[in-house]
Amino acid sequence: MVFTNKKTILIVAGEESGDLHGSSLVGEMDQRMPELSFFGIGGDRLQDGGVETIEHTDNMAVMGFSEVVSKYRFLRKVFQNIVKEIDRRNPERAILIDYPGFNLRLAKKLKERGVPVTYFISPQVWAWKEKRVEVIRKCVDQLICIFPFEEAWYAKRGVDATFVGHPFMDMPEPKISREEFLQQHEFDPDRTTIALMPGSRQQEVNRHLSVMVKSLFNLRQMGMNLQAVIGKAPGVNIRGVNYHGLSVEEANPQLALRFADGAVVASGTISFEAALYNTPSVVIYKLSPFTWFFAKRIAKVKHVSMPNLIAGRELFPELLQEKATPELVAANLQPLLADEEKQDEIYSGMAEVQNAMGEPGAAKRAAKLILQKLK
């Protein structure tokens, strides 16, 4: 066991979004209690914030059942290493961020060892695998939510949860204007700009980008005078897709979404960002047939994209699996860009989503809640 004057905190962020939001949280906690020491699983942002990482987030990303199976041995080894470090360091508290398949198992081990657990960005058990709420009830003593409906959902199931707002409400304004962005990409400000956001994982890009690019041909056939930019996430490649004539935004892919007139986005965090940026979007998602077979049987929700879930209705059209075709993408995106009545409806809906997300300061509020447990 390691002895130190500092209070040691375990933090586990198994995905890029967790690394982003976790770094903001660590920064807020460090400002208020600089004697804290953090270790665990994180990416570049958490490392830059002073977290000692046992494993890098980039190595933890999995998508679907088949990829979980293929990486099982690696993930098991990481899990074992983390448990060893918990036994060696005896942390004051653990902060687990999303990534439920791994983190809920870890919560059980922490409970056995008497380490209190904060779960920041609660698992979306309301969407699927609702039985996991039993583990949360037994093993998590502080649950912090970032979506407004989660607090009441958990309360009905005997879990005390606190809504702090969404970290994306704290996103800084871009350092460049829309005009400057268009100039950088040699775009005509009078033409319609479309952002293609295929996802942050290579498998997502492989399944989505070709459909997205081909949909532009259909939109042009419908008479749309458009230009398009691909928002390329770090660490993925877009080789093998004929995107000749399209621009690519690599330095800050979110700018492509923020400054576009409309977008085609992969389901996930990016669809929520689209609503915050007031960018009308079509949401697509394709899984392996094996994963889709199981996913559609255990899903508990009517919609898959967060804007639709928050609004309680379909704001962004959702095209999943075999429905994610270039023809259907174009047919669903065109009215969002050309039909005034449809535009009024979707902009009103995006405003509802934004208003439901609370005020800026989610990381600050979450940090205060956690630090109250440490005093």
C-alpha positions in Angstrom: 0.0 0.0 0.0 1.2 3.5 -0.9 1.2 6.1 1.8 1.1 9.8 0.9 0.0 13.1 2.4 -2.2 13.7 -0.7 -5.7 12.4 -1.0 -5.7 9.9 -3.9 -8.6 9.7 -6.3 -9.1 7.0 -8.9 -10.7 8.3 -12.2 -11.7 6.0 -15.1 -12.6 7.5 -18.5 -12.7 4.8 -21.1 -13.9 7.0 -24.0 -12.8 10.2 -25.6 -15.9 12.1 -24.4 -15.1 10.9 -20.8 -11.5 12.2 -21.2 -12.9 15.6 -22.3 -15.5 16.0 -19.5 -13.2 14.3 -16.9 -10.4 16.8 -17.6 -12.8 19.7 -16.9 -13.9 18.0 -13.7 -10.3 17.4 -12.5 -9.4 21.0 -13.3 -12.3 22.3 -11.1 -11.5 19.9 -8.3 -7.8 20.7 -8.4 -8.5 24.5 -8.1 -10.5 23.9 -4.9 -8.4 21.1 -3.4 -4.9 21.1 -4.8 -3.7 18.4 -2.4 -5.7 15.8 -4.5 -3.7 13.3 -6.6 -5.4 11.4 -9.5 -4.6 8.1 -11.2 -6.5 5.8 -13.5 -7.6 5.5 -17.1 -7.6 8.6 -19.3 -6.5 10.3 -22.5 -4.3 13.2 -23.4 -6.5 15.8 -21.7 -6.6 14.0 -18.4 -2.8 13.4 -18.7 -2.3 17.1 -19.3 -4.4 17.8 -16.2 -2.0 15.9 -14.1 -3.7 12.5 -14.0 -1.3 9.5 -13.8 -2.7 7.1 -16.4 -2.4 3.3 -16.1 -4.0 2.9 -19.5 -4.8 5.4 -22.3 -8.4 6.0 -23.3 -7.5 5.4 -27.0 -6.8 1.7 -26.3 -10.1 1.2 -24.5 -12.6 2.2 -27.2 -15.0 -0.6 -28.3 -18.1 -0.5 -30.5 -20.6 -3.3 -30.4 -20.6 -6.9 -29.1 -18.2 -8.2 -31.7 -15.5 -5.7 -30.8 -16.0 -6.3 -27.1 -15.4 -10.0 -27.7 -12.2 -9.4 -29.8 -10.7 -7.1 -27.1 -11.9 -9.1 -24.1 -8.4 -10.4 -23.1 -6.9 -6.9 -23.3 -9.7 -5.3 -21.3 -9.6 -8.0 -18.7 -5.9 -7.4 -18.2 -6.5 -3.6 -17.9 -9.2 -4.4 -15.4 -6.9 -6.6 -13.3 -4.2 -3.9 -13.4 -6.6 -1.3 -12.1 -7.8 -3.5 -9.3 -4.2 -4.1 -8.3 -3.5 -0.4 -8.2 -6.7 0.2 -6.1 -5.3 -2.4 -3.6 -1.9 -0.7 -3.6 -3.0 2.9 -3.4 -6.2 2.7 -1.4 -7.9 5.7 -3.0 -10.2 8.1 -1.0 -12.8 7.9 -3.7 -13.3 6.6 -7.3 -14.8 8.7 -10.0 -16.2 6.6 -12.9 -17.2 8.3 -16.1 -19.8 6.7 -18.4 -18.2 3.5 -20.0 -20.7 1.2 -18.1 -19.6 -2.3 -19.2 -16.2 -1.8 -17.6 -17.1 0.7 -14.9 -20.0 -1.1 -13.3 -17.9 -4.2 -12.9 -15.2 -2.0 -11.3 -17.8 -0.4 -9.0 -18.5 -3.9 -7.5 -14.8 -4.3 -6.8 -14.6 -0.9 -5.2 -17.6 -1.6 -3.1 -16.0 -4.8 -1.8 -12.9 -2.8 -0.8 -14.9 0.0 0.9 -13.9 2.6 -1.7 -16.8 5.1 -2.2 -17.9 5.6 -5.8 -19.0 8.7 -7.7 -20.5 8.0 -11.1 -20.2 11.2 -13.2 -22.2 11.0 -16.5 -24.5 8.2 -15.4 -24.9 5.1 -17.6 -27.8 5.3 -20.0 -29.5 2.3 -18.4 -32.8 3.9 -19.2 -32.1 3.1 -22.9 -31.0 -0.5 -22.5 -29.8 -3.0 -19.9 -32.1 -1.5 -17.2 -31.1 -4.3 -14.8 -27.8 -2.5 -14.3 -29.6 -0.1 -12.1 -29.3 -2.7 -9.4 -25.5 -2.5 -9.4 -25.7 1.3 -9.3 -28.1 1.2 -6.3 -25.8 -1.2 -4.4 -22.3 0.1 -5.4 -22.6 3.8 -6.2 -23.0 6.3 -3.4 -23.1 9.4 -5.6 -24.6 9.6 -9.0 -24.2 12.8 -11.1 -26.4 13.2 -14.2 -25.9 15.4 -17.2 -29.4 15.0 -18.8 -32.5 16.5 -17.2 -34.8 13.5 -17.3 -32.3 11.1 -15.7 -32.7 12.5 -12.1 -36.5 11.6 -12.0 -35.9 8.3 -13.8 -33.3 7.1 -11.2 -35.4 8.5 -8.3 -38.3 6.2 -9.3 -35.9 3.3 -9.0 -34.5 4.2 -5.6 -31.3 5.9 -6.7 -30.4 9.4 -5.5 -29.1 11.2 -8.5 -28.3 14.9 -9.1 -28.6 16.7 -12.4 -25.8 19.3 -12.8 -26.3 20.3 -16.4 -24.4 19.2 -19.5 -20.6 20.0 -19.9 -21.2 21.0 -23.5 -23.0 24.1 -22.2 -19.5 25.3 -21.1 -18.0 25.0 -24.6 -16.0 28.1 -25.5 -16.9 30.2 -28.5 -14.7 29.4 -31.5 -11.7 31.6 -32.1 -12.7 32.1 -35.7 -15.9 33.4 -37.3 -18.1 31.5 -39.8 -16.8 33.8 -42.6 -13.3 32.9 -41.7 -14.1 29.2 -41.6 -15.7 29.4 -45.1 -12.7 31.3 -46.4 -10.3 28.7 -45.0 -12.1 26.0 -46.9 -12.5 28.2 -50.0 -16.3 27.9 -49.7 -18.9 30.2 -51.3 -20.9 31.9 -48.6 -24.0 31.9 -50.9 -24.0 28.1 -51.3 -25.5 25.7 -48.8 -22.8 24.1 -46.6 -23.2 20.5 -45.4 -21.2 18.9 -42.7 -20.5 15.2 -42.7 -19.7 13.8 -39.2 -19.2 10.1 -39.6 -18.1 9.3 -36.0 -15.0 9.3 -33.8 -14.2 5.6 -34.1 -12.7 3.9 -37.2 -15.5 1.4 -37.5 -18.1 4.1 -37.5 -16.2 6.0 -40.2 -15.9 2.8 -42.3 -19.7 2.2 -42.1 -21.0 5.8 -42.4 -18.8 8.0 -44.5 -19.4 6.4 -47.9 -23.2 6.7 -47.4 -22.8 10.3 -46.4 -20.7 11.2 -49.3 -23.0 9.4 -51.8 -26.0 11.3 -50.4 -24.5 14.6 -51.7 -25.0 13.3 -55.2 -28.7 12.7 -54.5 -29.0 16.2 -52.9 -27.5 17.8 -56.0 -29.9 15.8 -58.2 -32.7 17.4 -56.2 -31.4 20.8 -57.3 -29.4 21.8 -54.2 -26.4 24.1 -54.8 -24.2 22.7 -52.0 -20.6 22.4 -50.7 -19.6 19.9 -48.1 -16.9 19.4 -45.4 -16.0 16.3 -43.5 -15.4 16.6 -39.8 -12.6 14.2 -39.3 -12.0 13.0 -35.8 -8.5 12.5 -34.4 -7.0 9.1 -35.0 -9.2 7.9 -37.8 -8.5 7.7 -41.5 -10.8 8.3 -44.4 -8.8 6.4 -47.1 -10.9 4.2 -49.3 -13.7 6.7 -49.7 -14.0 8.9 -52.8 -14.4 12.3 -51.2 -12.8 14.2 -54.2 -14.0 17.7 -54.2 -15.0 17.8 -50.5 -13.1 19.7 -47.9 -11.8 18.1 -44.7 -11.7 19.8 -41.3 -9.1 18.0 -39.1 -7.8 20.6 -36.7 -11.3 21.2 -35.0 -13.9 19.0 -36.6 -16.7 20.5 -34.4 -16.2 23.7 -36.4 -17.6 22.0 -39.5 -20.8 21.1 -37.6 -21.1 24.5 -35.9 -20.8 26.5 -39.1 -22.8 24.3 -41.5 -26.3 25.0 -42.7 -27.2 21.3 -42.2 -25.4 18.0 -41.4 -25.5 14.3 -41.6 -24.2 12.9 -38.3 -23.5 9.6 -36.7 -25.7 8.8 -33.7 -24.0 9.7 -30.4 -22.6 12.8 -28.8 -22.3 14.6 -32.1 -26.0 14.6 -32.6 -26.4 16.4 -29.3 -23.8 19.0 -30.3 -25.7 19.6 -33.6 -28.7 20.6 -31.5 -26.6 22.9 -29.4 -25.1 24.5 -32.5 -28.6 25.0 -34.2 -27.5 22.8 -37.1 -30.5 20.8 -38.5 -29.3 17.2 -39.0 -30.1 13.7 -40.2 -28.8 11.0 -37.8 -27.6 7.7 -39.1 -26.1 4.7 -37.6 -24.9 1.3 -38.8 -23.8 -1.7 -36.7 -22.5 -5.1 -37.6 -25.4 -7.5 -38.3 -24.5 -9.5 -35.2 -24.6 -6.4 -32.9 -27.8 -5.0 -34.5 -29.6 -8.3 -33.9 -29.1 -8.0 -30.2 -29.3 -4.2 -29.9 -32.8 -3.9 -31.4 -34.1 -6.5 -29.0 -32.8 -5.0 -25.8 -33.3 -1.2 -26.5 -35.9 0.4 -24.3 -36.3 3.8 -26.1 -38.2 5.0 -29.1 -35.4 7.2 -30.3 -31.6 6.8 -30.4 -30.4 10.4 -30.7 -30.2 12.5 -27.6 -32.0 15.6 -29.0 -35.0 13.4 -29.9 -35.0 11.8 -26.4 -34.9 15.1 -24.6 -37.6 16.6 -26.8 -39.8 13.5 -26.6 -40.3 13.5 -30.4 -38.4 13.2 -33.6 -36.6 16.5 -34.3 -33.8 14.9 -36.3 -34.7 12.1 -38.7 -33.1 8.9 -37.6 -32.0 6.3 -40.3 -30.6 3.1 -38.7 -29.0 0.1 -40.3 -30.6 -0.8 -43.6 -32.5 2.6 -43.7 -29.2 4.4 -43.7 -28.9 4.8 -47.5 -27.8 7.8 -49.6 -31.3 8.1 -51.1 -33.1 8.3 -47.7 -30.4 10.5 -46.2 -31.0 13.0 -49.0 -34.8 12.7 -48.9 -34.7 13.5 -45.2 -32.1 16.3 -45.2 -33.5 18.3 -48.1 -36.7 19.4 -46.2 -34.6 20.5 -43.2 -32.8 22.9 -45.5 -35.5 24.0 -47.9 -38.9 23.7 -46.2 -39.6 26.9 -44.1 -42.3 25.2 -42.1 -40.1 22.3 -41.3 -37.2 24.6 -40.4 -39.4 26.6 -38.0 -40.3 23.3 -36.3 -36.8 22.0 -36.0 -35.3 25.3 -34.8 -38.0 25.6 -32.1 -37.2 22.0 -31.1 -33.5 22.7 -30.8 -34.2 25.7 -28.6 -36.2 23.4 -26.3 -33.3 21.0 -26.0 -30.9 23.9 -25.2 -33.2 25.3 -22.6 -33.5 21.9 -20.9 -29.8 21.5 -20.4 -29.4 24.0 -17.6 -26.9 26.8 -17.2 -23.1 26.6 -17.9 -21.0 25.3 -15.0 -21.7 21.6 -15.0 -18.1 20.6 -14.1 -18.0 23.2 -11.4 -21.2 22.0 -9.8 -20.1 18.4 -10.1 -16.7 19.2 -8.5 -18.4 20.9 -5.5 -20.7 17.8 -5.0 -17.7 15.4 -5.0 -15.5 17.6 -2.8 -18.3 17.7 -0.2 -17.9 13.9 0.1 -14.1 14.3 0.6 -14.2 16.8 3.4 
